[in-house]
């Protein structure tokens, strides 16, 4: 089977250097080495992981919804660059809080767009859902790093929770209940959205510290409850293979082409 590396992730993430350049010019004191290295490293990681996922799924193109999620990834890389710049700032310039809040707010707003586009265009796909979820988790991690010095380092628990669960799942693949397939639940999506909103409000510093602490603390409690119910659901969910209608889509661009001998050919075209 011959596979051409999809160009979509790389083309889409070209937006990161453009965004970083704009931030360099608008953020007081610039991004510094830490900001540039962090932003570009995050972009490279997204490109590598998304490309690998597309190849694994025999996908030729990013769907319209995936492109919106990719735009969110660009914004998240910008947020990460600003947070890194703030963490090691030695120039005496105030942290560009307003710019950071704007980028995070737009990324959070677009989170309500990609899923709607996927449903309306008939391009719902497990890879797109996973991509969306991982960008959510990454943005929440970055925001928690920014908020932790303000409210307490316990806030990092919100950012690392997703990755702790992921590591536990990978480590326990031999345990049947951890490999159970769970249907999507709007409750988990709402909880994830709340984390981003609460952390962004905390970054904006528009609420008194006790109120911000209460709001973010409630987010952590909701997250613990969400993960707890997922563990319980996995224990009671019979192990099953993912059905065909969850792996495929009616959108032809997402389907691998078949050669005459039955081999799959994955072509790169445009944002693929």
Order of alpha helices (4+ residues) and beta strands (2+ residues): alpha-alpha-alpha-alpha-alpha-alpha-alpha-alpha-alpha-alpha-beta-beta
